[in-house]
Amino acid sequence: MIMDRLLAEFFRLHFPRPPATPAQIAAFEAHVGWKLDADLCAFYLHSDGGTLFEAQPDASYRILSLAEIRRARVAIMGQDDDKYGAPSQYTLVDMQDTDYVILDTAQQARGAYPLFDAWHETYPVTKPIASSFAEFLGSAMRSDGFSYWLDG
């Protein structure tokens, strides 16, 4: 399984957090009203967030804990109103520069949520960057700490 390989690399080379419990995942899903896809569930059962390349507070890739995931429009724009973005978009990774990687729960394809770059200056306009969390995590871990989807 791809996630098994990615999780092994994440634990070997990066900065995982203690795992979420099945009860924490169930509580999160009940609170937000959507279920984690298989990749995200596997990740959170192994690590409730974490960072890539550097430990906090210096990490540019900070995968949010379940408790930190929120509607993108609230995290980015400070407003829970449709004019500030779709209610189906949630933050997943804090890039530490007013940039987030978000997922859209309304666009699930082949059992996975697509991921998007969501920059404060242009949000709610987003850029697709991965078709699944596994694709994102693999690309991010090969990025040497840079936002792999940006030109240059």
ABEGO torsion letter per residue (X at the ends): XAAAAAAAAAAAABBBBBBBBAAAAAAAAAAAGBBBBAAAAAAAAABBEEBBGBBOAABABBBBBAAABBBAAAAAAGBBBAAAEBAABBBABBAGAGBBBBBBAAABBGGBBBBBBBBAAAOABBBBABABAAAAAAAAAAAGGBBAABBX
